Amino acid sequence: MQKISPYFQLYLRLALGAGYLTLGLDRLGAWGAYGKPGVSWGDWKHFMIYAADIMRFLPYSVAAIFAATATTCEICFGILLVAGKWTRVTATGSGILTFLFGLSMAISHGITDPIGYSVFTVSAASFLLAVNEKYRWSLDELMQKKNAVQVKSVHL
């Protein structure tokens, strides 16, 4: 199992990163207009209708700020996870963000929505990724190796 563990970790990192990136960019119309196959929102207007519904317990202006912040975070998390940069911090942040999203869904629509859409599963997967010791095939690993070579050359 130890031999294939790095592959599972890579798969988890890429799957989470692609998921965050895809959903974040969908709100900006990257995959096409609302109503096209494979497009959830297609633009900010349609996403905000959903976001306001999920955060109905908040004033619209606060929900709009949270929606913009979450979208920015998701796009950044997606890029960073795919690249494998600051993976531990990024995975922790994405786990917290997704947990809060699931909590909002549960408050507004009941617990079955976030469970049915695997929101808590994605959050847990992000936290699981965060506790890995090493991140193979990542910018983190490259930087760690580069720093180790620099430290070694300084001591010579």
N, CA, C and O atoms as a DFTB+ gen file, in Angstrom:
624 C
 N C O
     1  1       0.820      -1.199       0.000
     2  2       0.000       0.000       0.000
     3  2       0.861       1.258       0.000
     4  3       0.502       2.269      -0.603
     5  1       2.002       1.183       0.684
     6  2       2.897       2.347       0.752
     7  2       3.394       2.755      -0.629
     8  3       3.610       3.941      -0.881
     9  1       3.578       1.787      -1.530
    10  2       4.088       2.090      -2.863
    11  2       3.084       2.869      -3.702
    12  3       3.472       3.695      -4.527
    13  1       1.793       2.609      -3.494
    14  2       0.789       3.312      -4.296
    15  2       0.201       4.524      -3.586
    16  3      -0.559       5.280      -4.193
    17  1       0.531       4.724      -2.328
    18  2       0.013       5.857      -1.566
    19  2       0.281       7.210      -2.238
    20  3      -0.613       8.056      -2.260
    21  1       1.485       7.441      -2.786
    22  2       1.702       8.727      -3.464
    23  2       0.768       8.950      -4.659
    24  3       0.421      10.089      -4.970
    25  1       0.368       7.878      -5.319
    26  2      -0.557       8.006      -6.451
    27  2      -1.953       8.395      -5.964
    28  3      -2.634       9.214      -6.582
    29  1      -2.368       7.790      -4.844
    30  2      -3.669       8.149      -4.270
    31  2      -3.681       9.615      -3.843
    32  3      -4.657      10.330      -4.069
    33  1      -2.584      10.054      -3.224
    34  2      -2.482      11.439      -2.772
    35  2      -2.500      12.389      -3.963
    36  3      -3.139      13.440      -3.904
    37  1      -1.811      12.037      -5.039
    38  2      -1.822      12.865      -6.251
    39  2      -3.229      12.924      -6.839
    40  3      -3.710      13.993      -7.216
    41  1      -3.880      11.771      -6.914
    42  2      -5.247      11.716      -7.422
    43  2      -6.175      12.605      -6.594
    44  3      -6.973      13.360      -7.150
    45  1      -6.073      12.518      -5.287
    46  2      -6.894      13.331      -4.399
    47  2      -6.622      14.812      -4.616
    48  3      -7.557      15.607      -4.712
    49  1      -5.358      15.188      -4.694
    50  2      -4.991      16.590      -4.877
    51  2      -5.519      17.126      -6.212
    52  3      -6.074      18.224      -6.265
    53  1      -5.348      16.358      -7.282
    54  2      -5.805      16.804      -8.605
    55  2      -7.333      16.824      -8.706
    56  3      -7.907      17.733      -9.306
    57  1      -7.990      15.813      -8.116
    58  2      -9.458      15.775      -8.159
    59  2     -10.063      16.952      -7.396
    60  3     -10.992      17.602      -7.877
    61  1      -9.531      17.219      -6.207
    62  2     -10.027      18.361      -5.436
    63  2      -9.741      19.670      -6.163
    64  3     -10.619      20.524      -6.285
    65  1      -8.519      19.821      -6.640
    66  2      -8.143      21.056      -7.331
    67  2      -8.997      21.305      -8.559
    68  3      -9.467      22.422      -8.774
    69  1      -9.202      20.265      -9.372
    70  2     -10.023      20.418     -10.579
    71  2     -11.468      20.745     -10.207
    72  3     -12.114      21.549     -10.880
    73  1     -11.977      20.129      -9.143
    74  2     -13.346      20.410      -8.713
    75  2     -13.536      21.853      -8.276
    76  3     -14.483      22.517      -8.696
    77  1     -12.631      22.336      -7.430
    78  2     -12.725      23.728      -6.976
    79  2     -12.583      24.701      -8.149
    80  3     -13.333      25.671      -8.259
    81  1     -11.628      24.430      -9.005
    82  2     -11.375      25.323     -10.141
    83  2     -12.565      25.332     -11.105
    84  3     -12.986      26.395     -11.562
    85  1     -13.094      24.175     -11.408
    86  2     -14.217      24.072     -12.346
    87  2     -15.439      24.826     -11.844
    88  3     -16.054      25.588     -12.590
    89  1     -15.792      24.614     -10.578
    90  2     -16.976      25.293     -10.034
    91  2     -16.771      26.798      -9.918
    92  3     -17.674      27.579     -10.216
    93  1     -15.581      27.198      -9.483
    94  2     -15.307      28.634      -9.372
    95  2     -15.377      29.341     -10.713
    96  3     -15.954      30.423     -10.819
    97  1     -14.794      28.737     -11.732
    98  2     -14.788      29.359     -13.061
    99  2     -16.160      29.323     -13.733
   100  3     -16.467      30.174     -14.567
   101  1     -16.981      28.342     -13.371
   102  2     -18.335      28.267     -13.931
   103  2     -19.131      29.524     -13.590
   104  3     -19.920      30.000     -14.406
   105  1     -18.930      30.054     -12.405
   106  2     -19.658      31.259     -11.972
   107  2     -19.272      32.481     -12.787
   108  3     -19.995      33.477     -12.816
   109  1     -18.131      32.395     -13.443
   110  2     -17.657      33.514     -14.262
   111  2     -17.929      33.286     -15.751
   112  3     -17.504      34.072     -16.598
   113  1     -18.641      32.202     -16.053
   114  2     -19.017      31.925     -17.440
   115  2     -17.959      31.222     -18.261
   116  3     -18.064      31.188     -19.487
   117  1     -16.947      30.661     -17.631
   118  2     -15.842      30.037     -18.370
   119  2     -16.272      28.832     -19.200
   120  3     -15.629      28.525     -20.204
   121  1     -17.334      28.147     -18.810
   122  2     -17.736      26.921     -19.516
   123  2     -18.947      27.146     -20.409
   124  3     -19.502      26.201     -20.970
   125  1     -19.349      28.399     -20.535
   126  2     -20.480      28.702     -21.397
   127  2     -21.598      29.379     -20.628
   128  3     -21.502      29.625     -19.426
   129  1     -22.652      29.668     -21.355
   130  2     -23.788      30.396     -20.792
   131  2     -24.697      29.484     -19.976
   132  3     -24.711      28.266     -20.151
   133  1     -25.437      30.098     -19.100
   134  2     -26.425      29.384     -18.290
   135  2     -27.367      28.607     -19.210
   136  3     -27.834      29.129     -20.222
   137  1     -27.636      27.359     -18.844
   138  2     -28.544      26.523     -19.621
   139  2     -27.842      25.577     -20.579
   140  3     -28.453      24.620     -21.055
   141  1     -26.562      25.828     -20.876
   142  2     -25.827      24.920     -21.755
   143  2     -25.498      23.639     -21.005
   144  3     -25.347      23.660     -19.783
   145  1     -25.384      22.523     -21.722
   146  2     -25.026      21.263     -21.053
   147  2     -23.697      21.381     -20.299
   148  3     -22.725      21.940     -20.808
   149  1     -23.680      20.852     -19.097
   150  2     -22.468      20.869     -18.286
   151  2     -22.195      22.177     -17.568
   152  3     -21.171      22.309     -16.898
   153  1     -23.087      23.140     -17.694
   154  2     -22.916      24.446     -17.048
   155  2     -23.915      24.543     -15.899
   156  3     -25.120      24.388     -16.093
   157  1     -23.397      24.800     -14.705
   158  2     -24.288      24.931     -13.547
   159  2     -24.888      26.326     -13.456
   160  3     -26.100      26.479     -13.310
   161  1     -24.031      27.346     -13.543
   162  2     -24.506      28.724     -13.392
   163  2     -24.261      29.541     -14.649
   164  3     -25.183      30.187     -15.147
   165  1     -23.074      29.528     -15.161
   166  2     -22.781      30.226     -16.407
   167  2     -22.538      31.717     -16.288
   168  3     -21.982      32.332     -17.199
   169  1     -22.944      32.299     -15.186
   170  2     -22.696      33.727     -14.967
   171  2     -22.921      34.032     -13.486
   172  3     -23.442      33.215     -12.727
   173  1     -22.513      35.220     -13.116
   174  2     -22.591      35.613     -11.707
   175  2     -24.038      35.765     -11.247
   176  3     -24.368      35.429     -10.109
   177  1     -24.881      36.261     -12.110
   178  2     -26.286      36.497     -11.741
   179  2     -26.960      35.197     -11.299
   180  3     -27.606      35.155     -10.253
   181  1     -26.809      34.145     -12.091
   182  2     -27.437      32.874     -11.742
   183  2     -26.793      32.250     -10.508
   184  3     -27.472      31.611      -9.704
   185  1     -25.507      32.431     -10.365
   186  2     -24.850      31.907      -9.169
   187  2     -25.353      32.638      -7.925
   188  3     -25.588      32.010      -6.893
   189  1     -25.518      33.941      -8.012
   190  2     -25.963      34.710      -6.834
   191  2     -27.382      34.348      -6.409
   192  3     -27.708      34.435      -5.225
   193  1     -28.217      33.953      -7.333
   194  2     -29.556      33.477      -6.964
   195  2     -29.407      32.254      -6.056
   196  3     -30.072      32.143      -5.026
   197  1     -28.520      31.341      -6.460
   198  2     -28.263      30.140      -5.660
   199  2     -27.591      30.494      -4.330
   200  3     -27.999      30.009      -3.274
   201  1     -26.567      31.336      -4.390
   202  2     -25.828      31.709      -3.173
   203  2     -26.733      32.405      -2.164
   204  3     -26.649      32.132      -0.967
   205  1     -27.594      33.297      -2.632
   206  2     -28.519      33.995      -1.731
   207  2     -29.495      33.012      -1.091
   208  3     -29.869      33.172       0.070
   209  1     -29.905      31.998      -1.848
   210  2     -30.796      30.982      -1.302
   211  2     -30.087      30.143      -0.237
   212  3     -30.659      29.867       0.817
   213  1     -28.861      29.744      -0.506
   214  2     -28.090      28.937       0.444
   215  2     -27.787      29.740       1.720
   216  3     -27.758      29.182       2.817
   217  1     -27.566      31.039       1.566
   218  2     -27.259      31.902       2.715
   219  2     -28.442      32.793       3.060
   220  3     -28.268      33.959       3.414
   221  1     -29.624      32.250       2.959
   222  2     -30.843      33.032       3.189
   223  2     -30.955      33.583       4.598
   224  3     -31.746      34.494       4.845
   225  1     -30.189      33.055       5.507
   226  2     -30.183      33.522       6.898
   227  2     -29.324      34.774       7.066
   228  3     -29.245      35.324       8.164
   229  1     -28.676      35.229       5.987
   230  2     -27.842      36.437       6.011
   231  2     -28.455      37.516       5.126
   232  3     -29.184      37.205       4.184
   233  1     -28.167      38.780       5.421
   234  2     -28.585      39.834       4.489
   235  2     -27.914      39.615       3.125
   236  3     -26.791      39.114       3.057
   237  1     -28.598      39.988       2.052
   238  2     -28.087      39.770       0.698
   239  2     -26.696      40.375       0.516
   240  3     -25.838      39.758      -0.116
   241  1     -26.462      41.556       1.051
   242  2     -25.157      42.207       0.865
   243  2     -24.029      41.394       1.507
   244  3     -22.925      41.332       0.966
   245  1     -24.299      40.782       2.638
   246  2     -23.295      39.935       3.305
   247  2     -23.107      38.650       2.511
   248  3     -21.979      38.194       2.324
   249  1     -24.202      38.064       2.045
   250  2     -24.121      36.847       1.232
   251  2     -23.318      37.108      -0.042
   252  3     -22.548      36.252      -0.476
   253  1     -23.496      38.289      -0.641
   254  2     -22.755      38.628      -1.862
   255  2     -21.251      38.709      -1.593
   256  3     -20.446      38.267      -2.413
   257  1     -20.880      39.268      -0.455
   258  2     -19.456      39.347      -0.081
   259  2     -18.903      37.937       0.139
   260  3     -17.814      37.618      -0.338
   261  1     -19.642      37.101       0.851
   262  2     -19.194      35.724       1.089
   263  2     -19.106      34.938      -0.219
   264  3     -18.180      34.148      -0.409
   265  1     -20.063      35.153      -1.115
   266  2     -20.048      34.447      -2.399
   267  2     -18.826      34.848      -3.228
   268  3     -18.178      33.995      -3.835
   269  1     -18.516      36.135      -3.252
   270  2     -17.338      36.599      -3.998
   271  2     -16.048      36.071      -3.366
   272  3     -15.124      35.659      -4.067
   273  1     -16.000      36.091      -2.047
   274  2     -14.826      35.576      -1.339
   275  2     -14.663      34.085      -1.592
   276  3     -13.558      33.618      -1.871
   277  1     -15.757      33.336      -1.496
   278  2     -15.700      31.886      -1.721
   279  2     -15.264      31.574      -3.151
   280  3     -14.466      30.662      -3.372
   281  1     -15.777      32.316      -4.110
   282  2     -15.405      32.084      -5.506
   283  2     -13.924      32.354      -5.729
   284  3     -13.240      31.566      -6.381
   285  1     -13.434      33.447      -5.200
   286  2     -12.011      33.767      -5.309
   287  2     -11.166      32.676      -4.665
   288  3     -10.174      32.225      -5.236
   289  1     -11.570      32.260      -3.473
   290  2     -10.842      31.193      -2.767
   291  2     -10.863      29.897      -3.555
   292  3      -9.828      29.243      -3.684
   293  1     -12.017      29.511      -4.085
   294  2     -12.114      28.256      -4.821
   295  2     -11.222      28.252      -6.056
   296  3     -10.577      27.245      -6.348
   297  1     -11.180      29.351      -6.776
   298  2     -10.321      29.417      -7.957
   299  2      -8.856      29.338      -7.535
   300  3      -8.071      28.611      -8.143
   301  1      -8.492      30.080      -6.503
   302  2      -7.107      30.020      -6.004
   303  2      -6.773      28.636      -5.460
   304  3      -5.706      28.097      -5.752
   305  1      -7.682      28.054      -4.667
   306  2      -7.456      26.708      -4.140
   307  2      -7.270      25.715      -5.282
   308  3      -6.382      24.863      -5.231
   309  1      -8.097      25.822      -6.298
   310  2      -7.996      24.909      -7.437
   311  2      -6.641      24.980      -8.112
   312  3      -6.013      23.954      -8.371
   313  1      -6.194      26.188      -8.395
   314  2      -4.894      26.370      -9.048
   315  2      -3.775      25.845      -8.158
   316  3      -2.901      25.113      -8.624
   317  1      -3.797      26.212      -6.890
   318  2      -2.730      25.808      -5.966
   319  2      -2.704      24.301      -5.727
   320  3      -1.629      23.711      -5.620
   321  1      -3.865      23.679      -5.645
   322  2      -3.892      22.231      -5.440
   323  2      -3.395      21.484      -6.677
   324  3      -2.641      20.519      -6.553
   325  1      -3.802      21.912      -7.847
   326  2      -3.321      21.262      -9.073
   327  2      -1.808      21.413      -9.191
   328  3      -1.112      20.468      -9.562
   329  1      -1.307      22.593      -8.879
   330  2       0.134      22.831      -8.949
   331  2       0.880      22.198      -7.777
   332  3       2.073      21.908      -7.879
   333  1       0.191      21.988      -6.687
   334  2       0.838      21.447      -5.498
   335  2       1.676      22.479      -4.771
   336  3       2.766      22.172      -4.289
   337  1       1.177      23.691      -4.690
   338  2       1.887      24.781      -4.010
   339  2       1.141      25.118      -2.728
   340  3      -0.076      25.301      -2.736
   341  1       1.886      25.198      -1.618
   342  2       1.300      25.466      -0.299
   343  2       0.151      24.496      -0.039
   344  3      -0.908      24.891       0.447
   345  1       0.368      23.242      -0.360
   346  2      -0.693      22.247      -0.366
   347  2      -1.356      22.080       0.993
   348  3      -2.583      22.027       1.068
   349  1      -0.588      21.998       2.055
   350  2      -1.173      21.771       3.385
   351  2      -2.116      22.918       3.765
   352  3      -3.241      22.677       4.203
   353  1      -1.665      24.144       3.601
   354  2      -2.484      25.318       3.944
   355  2      -3.690      25.414       3.008
   356  3      -4.803      25.704       3.447
   357  1      -3.463      25.169       1.727
   358  2      -4.543      25.243       0.743
   359  2      -5.607      24.185       1.014
   360  3      -6.802      24.475       0.961
   361  1      -5.177      22.966       1.304
   362  2      -6.134      21.894       1.590
   363  2      -6.925      22.192       2.867
   364  3      -8.126      21.933       2.930
   365  1      -6.258      22.729       3.867
   366  2      -6.953      23.102       5.100
   367  2      -7.983      24.201       4.822
   368  3      -9.127      24.112       5.267
   369  1      -7.576      25.218       4.099
   370  2      -8.497      26.305       3.752
   371  2      -9.684      25.818       2.945
   372  3     -10.818      26.229       3.194
   373  1      -9.434      24.946       1.980
   374  2     -10.537      24.435       1.167
   375  2     -11.456      23.532       1.997
   376  3     -12.666      23.503       1.771
   377  1     -10.894      22.807       2.941
   378  2     -11.721      21.985       3.828
   379  2     -12.636      22.833       4.691
   380  3     -13.808      22.505       4.876
   381  1     -12.096      23.932       5.222
   382  2     -12.905      24.849       6.032
   383  2     -13.992      25.496       5.183
   384  3     -15.153      25.552       5.587
   385  1     -13.610      25.985       4.002
   386  2     -14.579      26.629       3.117
   387  2     -15.715      25.676       2.757
   388  3     -16.886      26.052       2.813
   389  1     -15.371      24.453       2.390
   390  2     -16.393      23.495       1.988
   391  2     -17.256      23.072       3.176
   392  3     -18.458      22.855       3.022
   393  1     -16.652      22.954       4.352
   394  2     -17.445      22.657       5.554
   395  2     -18.465      23.768       5.811
   396  3     -19.625      23.485       6.110
   397  1     -18.038      25.029       5.696
   398  2     -18.961      26.150       5.915
   399  2     -20.069      26.167       4.866
   400  3     -21.216      26.494       5.171
   401  1     -19.721      25.815       3.631
   402  2     -20.727      25.712       2.568
   403  2     -21.744      24.624       2.923
   404  3     -22.951      24.833       2.800
   405  1     -21.256      23.478       3.358
   406  2     -22.153      22.391       3.760
   407  2     -23.037      22.778       4.927
   408  3     -24.218      22.432       4.965
   409  1     -22.466      23.492       5.874
   410  2     -23.235      23.969       7.020
   411  2     -24.343      24.925       6.562
   412  3     -25.477      24.840       7.033
   413  1     -24.006      25.830       5.646
   414  2     -25.014      26.755       5.100
   415  2     -26.115      25.995       4.379
   416  3     -27.295      26.316       4.527
   417  1     -25.734      24.988       3.598
   418  2     -26.733      24.168       2.910
   419  2     -27.654      23.484       3.912
   420  3     -28.871      23.447       3.730
   421  1     -27.060      22.942       4.973
   422  2     -27.838      22.226       5.979
   423  2     -28.808      23.163       6.702
   424  3     -29.949      22.786       6.969
   425  1     -28.363      24.369       7.015
   426  2     -29.224      25.341       7.692
   427  2     -30.390      25.737       6.787
   428  3     -31.530      25.830       7.244
   429  1     -30.108      25.967       5.517
   430  2     -31.135      26.469       4.600
   431  2     -32.021      25.381       3.996
   432  3     -33.201      25.617       3.738
   433  1     -31.457      24.185       3.767
   434  2     -32.205      23.154       3.045
   435  2     -32.307      21.815       3.765
   436  3     -32.947      20.886       3.273
   437  1     -31.677      21.720       4.924
   438  2     -31.680      20.451       5.647
   439  2     -30.392      19.676       5.400
   440  3     -29.666      19.937       4.441
   441  1     -30.128      18.733       6.268
   442  2     -28.865      18.008       6.253
   443  2     -28.710      17.091       5.037
   444  3     -27.587      16.770       4.648
   445  1     -29.809      16.670       4.440
   446  2     -29.683      15.738       3.317
   447  2     -29.053      16.366       2.079
   448  3     -28.426      15.656       1.292
   449  1     -29.201      17.674       1.884
   450  2     -28.590      18.321       0.712
   451  2     -27.058      18.230       0.732
   452  3     -26.479      17.731      -0.233
   453  1     -26.388      18.687       1.781
   454  2     -24.921      18.598       1.743
   455  2     -24.417      17.153       1.766
   456  3     -23.352      16.861       1.223
   457  1     -25.167      16.259       2.382
   458  2     -24.768      14.855       2.357
   459  2     -24.990      14.274       0.962
   460  3     -24.122      13.579       0.436
   461  1     -26.129      14.548       0.372
   462  2     -26.449      14.045      -0.962
   463  2     -25.518      14.554      -2.046
   464  3     -25.238      13.840      -3.008
   465  1     -25.038      15.773      -1.903
   466  2     -24.100      16.342      -2.876
   467  2     -22.643      16.128      -2.463
   468  3     -21.737      16.691      -3.078
   469  1     -22.416      15.335      -1.450
   470  2     -21.071      14.960      -0.974
   471  2     -20.223      16.162      -0.550
   472  3     -18.997      16.125      -0.650
   473  1     -20.865      17.206      -0.084
   474  2     -20.136      18.401       0.332
   475  2     -19.236      18.108       1.529
   476  3     -18.079      18.527       1.562
   477  1     -19.771      17.387       2.508
   478  2     -18.949      17.057       3.678
   479  2     -17.851      16.055       3.307
   480  3     -16.779      16.058       3.912
   481  1     -18.109      15.216       2.333
   482  2     -17.082      14.283       1.859
   483  2     -15.924      15.040       1.228
   484  3     -14.763      14.703       1.460
   485  1     -16.227      16.052       0.439
   486  2     -15.176      16.876      -0.173
   487  2     -14.405      17.621       0.910
   488  3     -13.180      17.725       0.842
   489  1     -15.107      18.134       1.895
   490  2     -14.447      18.815       3.002
   491  2     -13.507      17.858       3.731
   492  3     -12.355      18.198       4.002
   493  1     -13.998      16.671       4.045
   494  2     -13.170      15.677       4.731
   495  2     -11.973      15.266       3.881
   496  3     -10.877      15.071       4.406
   497  1     -12.176      15.135       2.575
   498  2     -11.069      14.789       1.677
   499  2     -10.004      15.884       1.681
   500  3      -8.809      15.592       1.634
   501  1     -10.434      17.136       1.739
   502  2      -9.478      18.243       1.813
   503  2      -8.657      18.164       3.097
   504  3      -7.441      18.357       3.084
   505  1      -9.340      17.877       4.207
   506  2      -8.610      17.749       5.474
   507  2      -7.675      16.545       5.459
   508  3      -6.579      16.608       6.016
   509  1      -8.088      15.464       4.835
   510  2      -7.228      14.285       4.717
   511  2      -5.978      14.622       3.904
   512  3      -4.875      14.204       4.255
   513  1      -6.148      15.366       2.834
   514  2      -4.994      15.780       2.040
   515  2      -4.055      16.652       2.865
   516  3      -2.835      16.562       2.723
   517  1      -4.615      17.488       3.718
   518  2      -3.802      18.421       4.512
   519  2      -2.865      17.718       5.480
   520  3      -1.833      18.281       5.844
   521  1      -3.193      16.508       5.907
   522  2      -2.362      15.843       6.906
   523  2      -1.265      14.955       6.300
   524  3      -0.540      14.292       7.041
   525  1      -1.133      14.933       4.994
   526  2      -0.058      14.167       4.359
   527  2       1.297      14.762       4.733
   528  3       1.433      15.973       4.906
   529  1       2.275      13.907       4.849
   530  2       3.635      14.353       5.183
   531  2       4.333      14.991       3.989
   532  3       5.004      16.014       4.122
   533  1       4.168      14.377       2.824
   534  2       4.832      14.846       1.605
   535  2       3.813      14.902       0.485
   536  3       2.802      14.201       0.510
   537  1       4.089      15.743      -0.496
   538  2       3.218      15.887      -1.651
   539  2       4.043      15.618      -2.900
   540  3       4.686      16.516      -3.443
   541  1       4.013      14.361      -3.349
   542  2       4.782      13.953      -4.519
   543  2       4.287      14.676      -5.764
   544  3       3.113      15.026      -5.879
   545  1       5.203      14.885      -6.680
   546  2       4.901      15.509      -7.969
   547  2       4.196      16.856      -7.780
   548  3       3.153      17.114      -8.382
   549  1       4.772      17.691      -6.950
   550  2       4.184      18.996      -6.638
   551  2       5.263      20.067      -6.616
   552  3       6.453      19.759      -6.541
   553  1       4.850      21.308      -6.682
   554  2       5.789      22.416      -6.503
   555  2       6.353      22.414      -5.086
   556  3       7.501      22.802      -4.873
   557  1       5.552      21.980      -4.123
   558  2       6.049      21.874      -2.749
   559  2       7.255      20.940      -2.690
   560  3       8.258      21.265      -2.054
   561  1       7.167      19.799      -3.337
   562  2       8.264      18.834      -3.336
   563  2       9.490      19.411      -4.048
   564  3      10.616      19.245      -3.579
   565  1       9.274      20.086      -5.176
   566  2      10.400      20.698      -5.893
   567  2      11.097      21.753      -5.042
   568  3      12.326      21.813      -5.003
   569  1      10.316      22.580      -4.366
   570  2      10.898      23.624      -3.525
   571  2      11.635      23.018      -2.329
   572  3      12.682      23.521      -1.921
   573  1      11.091      21.946      -1.773
   574  2      11.731      21.273      -0.644
   575  2      13.078      20.691      -1.075
   576  3      14.065      20.798      -0.347
   577  1      13.115      20.080      -2.253
   578  2      14.370      19.524      -2.771
   579  2      15.372      20.634      -3.064
   580  3      16.559      20.498      -2.770
   581  1      14.897      21.726      -3.641
   582  2      15.776      22.856      -3.954
   583  2      16.375      23.431      -2.669
   584  3      17.570      23.721      -2.609
   585  1      15.539      23.593      -1.649
   586  2      16.027      24.122      -0.366
   587  2      17.005      23.168       0.295
   588  3      17.974      23.610       0.913
   589  1      16.772      21.872       0.174
   590  2      17.679      20.883       0.754
   591  2      19.043      20.940       0.072
   592  3      20.073      20.824       0.735
   593  1      19.055      21.118      -1.249
   594  2      20.320      21.232      -1.992
   595  2      21.048      22.511      -1.592
   596  3      22.269      22.496      -1.436
   597  1      20.331      23.606      -1.426
   598  2      20.947      24.873      -1.027
   599  2      21.539      24.779       0.374
   600  3      22.641      25.269       0.618
   601  1      20.815      24.154       1.290
   602  2      21.311      24.002       2.662
   603  2      22.535      23.102       2.656
   604  3      23.505      23.380       3.362
   605  1      22.509      22.046       1.886
   606  2      23.628      21.113       1.805
   607  2      24.860      21.810       1.236
   608  3      25.969      21.587       1.723
   609  1      24.686      22.649       0.215
   610  2      25.826      23.339      -0.400
   611  2      26.398      24.405       0.545
   612  3      27.594      24.693       0.498
   613  1      25.564      24.983       1.387
   614  2      26.031      25.976       2.351
   615  2      26.915      25.304       3.400
   616  3      27.893      25.897       3.855
   617  1      26.585      24.088       3.782
   618  2      27.323      23.373       4.807
   619  2      28.619      22.749       4.281
   620  3      29.452      22.303       5.070
   621  1      28.789      22.716       2.987
   622  2      30.018      22.144       2.419
   623  2      31.088      23.156       2.496
   624  3      32.215      22.896       2.075
